[in-house]
């Protein structure tokens, strides 16, 4: 898709959402704003958790946690 088209569509949806919020009664508007804040905090915590998990899993090539142990085996080809 065209990058400019996507930007304009996202902008249009944001404006539509804001317009709908403007016509809501004050009690519902406050409830929606609280949900937005809670969702933002949740997404931030989730992103930090995912990033921290990924950094723990891949510590790098020198990490002893990622290395598998190998046993030396003697093979008789006779």
Secondary structure as UniProt FT lines:
FT   HELIX           3..23
FT   HELIX           26..57
FT   TURN            61..62
//
